[in-house]
Amino acid sequence: MNSDRLKLMLRKVQITFLMLLSFTIIVMGGYNCAQKISYPPSVPIAVVPDNQLASEPADPYAGRLPEKPLDNRCNRSQYSDLEKRYGASAFVRVDAGDFIDFRLGLDTNFDVNCKRMYLDMTEKSRSYKGELTISYEENNQIKVETFKTGYNKEENKYNEWDGRDKTASSSGKLDSKFYAIFENSFAAIILQMDKVKLIDDRDGEQRMVGSGKIWYKMFRAFANDYDVCYRSGTYISKSKRSGRRPNTRCWFLNAGPHSCKPEGVNSGVIDLKDRDYECYDKLGTFGNLNVREAFNVGDDEFPY
């Protein structure tokens, strides 16, 4: 009887020991795990501005506006300030590859769907001068690049209306087209507005709207004797032109990397009407441009 009681007591001691040992192992294991998953105090993440990113190439364009980020894709209301500054606007449908070339080869984070053109022209003695501006969204910023005509009648002699129709057809179409050439430090642009019509708006007024194409030619260093259009050359700034007055318009140069005269024309005359512009590439097409706003005339006036 005493032997059985002794065995029972030893059994209870063993069980108690095993329970204490298991509890100790669990506690020590939990302590080690807690050590392994402990974290240092959190550190705020600094948002580096886009223009300070080491991977972003230097932007040679000066036309950057400190606009607020776009809260909706291509939100039309975001462009109202640009219209006040740069003129009437229209959506431009571009090819991504051509637009990268237009951006000096910088394949950055731009939205190919959010491009607009702005046109601000004035007329004096049938001489048309002004500016054409391209805007685009890149890294949640609106950026612009502006191209200008010449300043006097001689420099703007190639900018003209082909046809000055003031009587629309039954479909509203006018037999009038406008062509103009612009330049900035890196490229030249030809505006080909070859479709103009009158349409009735909701207020019963007639709007004069235009559509067409935008062509561009980058200024590039000479590549080889066979590349007459300099398409394989490296980009070069107008400021690096040598041997001539820096304010000479590119359309008055007959040859060289800074000539924007379309190939196949006489040295003295440029005909921008109804032609393919050799050595130019098509940047895109535009439509629904308010022509009267673009040419700064009244609601019932014609810009010619």
Order of alpha helices (4+ residues) and beta strands (2+ residues): alpha-alpha-beta-alpha-beta-beta-beta-beta-beta-beta-beta-beta-beta-alpha
